[in-house]
Amino acid sequence: MKNRCGDCKYWGVRPHRPEEREIEGTHRVCGGVPGPGVNGAPYYNDRGESPENPESRPIAYVLDASDYHAVLRCREDFGCTLFEAEEITRYHGDGTTSKIKRKDFRF
């Protein structure tokens, strides 16, 4: 399957703390799908409308009745159209580096 979450730059990225990446667990948070109040994301109602930004209609969002905190958690084999390949730095024996897409990385 193409565009798997395990190869996406958002998989395991905590929306409220992007500098802290989850590295364990079968179901990790997706930092690409907004949840209420996370990193300034607006609150959306069950019709995908936001009172803060009426013109905004996200492709996907997380809804929680408490309006406190909600995130999408998924396995690495899940996938969606928000996919963006993660770039990683590859270190070469001669001291040089190169950027490659995570899905293209092979040991």
KOLMAR-365831 format. One record per residue (C-alpha): residue number from 0; chain; x, z, y. Coordinates in steps of 0.02 Angstrom, whole numbers, plus 32768, in hexadecimal, padded with zeros to 4 digits. Layout:
TIKE   k c    X    Z    Y
TIKE NUM A    X    Z    Y
...
***
This chain:
TIKE   k c    X    Z    Y
TIKE   0 A 8000 8000 8000
TIKE   1 A 803F 7FD7 80AE
TIKE   2 A 8038 804F 8140
TIKE   3 A 8042 80ED 80D9
TIKE   4 A 8047 8194 8133
TIKE   5 A 80E7 81C5 80D9
TIKE   6 A 8143 813C 813A
TIKE   7 A 80EB 815B 81E1
TIKE   8 A 813B 81AE 8277
TIKE   9 A 80A1 821C 8290
TIKE  10 A 809C 8268 81E0
TIKE  11 A 80D1 831D 81E5
TIKE  12 A 80DC 8324 82A3
TIKE  13 A 807E 83BA 82E4
TIKE  14 A 801A 837D 837B
TIKE  15 A 8024 8425 83D2
TIKE  16 A 80E0 8436 83AD
TIKE  17 A 812B 8388 8395
TIKE  18 A 81DB 83CD 838E
TIKE  19 A 81AC 842D 82EF
TIKE  20 A 8194 83B3 8260
TIKE  21 A 8146 83E6 81BB
TIKE  22 A 81BA 83BC 812C
TIKE  23 A 8161 840F 809A
TIKE  24 A 80B5 8401 804D
TIKE  25 A 8050 8376 7FFF
TIKE  26 A 7FD5 836B 8090
TIKE  27 A 8029 8365 8139
TIKE  28 A 7FDE 835C 81E5
TIKE  29 A 7FCA 82B4 823C
TIKE  30 A 8009 82B8 82EF
TIKE  31 A 7FB8 8210 8317
TIKE  32 A 7F02 8244 830C
TIKE  33 A 7ECD 82B2 839E
TIKE  34 A 7E77 8357 8383
TIKE  35 A 7E1E 83BE 8407
TIKE  36 A 7E90 8407 848B
TIKE  37 A 7F31 83D8 8431
TIKE  38 A 7FBA 8398 84A6
TIKE  39 A 7F3A 8379 852D
TIKE  40 A 7EC9 8311 84BC
TIKE  41 A 7E17 8313 84FE
TIKE  42 A 7D88 8360 849E
TIKE  43 A 7D1B 82DD 8449
TIKE  44 A 7C68 82F6 8411
TIKE  45 A 7C1F 82B3 836F
TIKE  46 A 7C02 8208 83C1
TIKE  47 A 7CBA 81F6 83F5
TIKE  48 A 7C93 8219 84AB
TIKE  49 A 7CF9 8288 851D
TIKE  50 A 7CAE 82DB 85B6
TIKE  51 A 7D5E 82DE 8600
TIKE  52 A 7D78 8223 85EA
TIKE  53 A 7CD4 81C5 85CC
TIKE  54 A 7D2D 811C 85B9
TIKE  55 A 7D9D 815D 852D
TIKE  56 A 7D69 812D 847D
TIKE  57 A 7DF5 8155 8400
TIKE  58 A 7E06 80F3 835F
TIKE  59 A 7E06 819A 8302
TIKE  60 A 7DFA 8251 8331
TIKE  61 A 7DE2 82FB 82E1
TIKE  62 A 7D46 835F 8308
TIKE  63 A 7D38 841A 82F1
TIKE  64 A 7C99 8478 831B
TIKE  65 A 7CFC 850B 8360
TIKE  66 A 7D51 849E 83E7
TIKE  67 A 7DEB 8507 83C5
TIKE  68 A 7E66 84A6 835A
TIKE  69 A 7E58 841C 82D9
TIKE  70 A 7ED5 83A6 8289
TIKE  71 A 7ECF 831D 8206
TIKE  72 A 7F32 8343 8169
TIKE  73 A 7F59 82BB 80EB
TIKE  74 A 7FC8 8290 8058
TIKE  75 A 8059 8216 8067
TIKE  76 A 7FF8 818D 800D
TIKE  77 A 7F6A 818E 808C
TIKE  78 A 7F73 8108 8111
TIKE  79 A 7F1D 80CB 81AE
TIKE  80 A 7F24 804D 823C
TIKE  81 A 7F7C 80C9 82B0
TIKE  82 A 8019 80B6 8245
TIKE  83 A 80C0 80A5 829E
TIKE  84 A 815C 809E 8234
TIKE  85 A 81D3 812D 8253
TIKE  86 A 8282 80FF 828D
TIKE  87 A 8310 8160 8241
TIKE  88 A 83C9 815E 8266
TIKE  89 A 8439 8122 81DA
TIKE  90 A 84EC 8161 81DE
TIKE  91 A 8571 80EC 8199
TIKE  92 A 861A 811C 814E
TIKE  93 A 8678 80CE 81E0
TIKE  94 A 8627 8145 825D
TIKE  95 A 85A7 80C8 829F
TIKE  96 A 84EB 80DE 829B
TIKE  97 A 8456 806A 8295
TIKE  98 A 839A 807F 82A9
TIKE  99 A 832C 804B 8218
TIKE 100 A 8276 8060 81EE
TIKE 101 A 8257 80EF 8176
TIKE 102 A 81F5 8080 80FE
TIKE 103 A 828E 800E 80EE
TIKE 104 A 8307 809C 80C8
TIKE 105 A 8354 809B 801B
TIKE 106 A 83D7 8112 7FD6
***
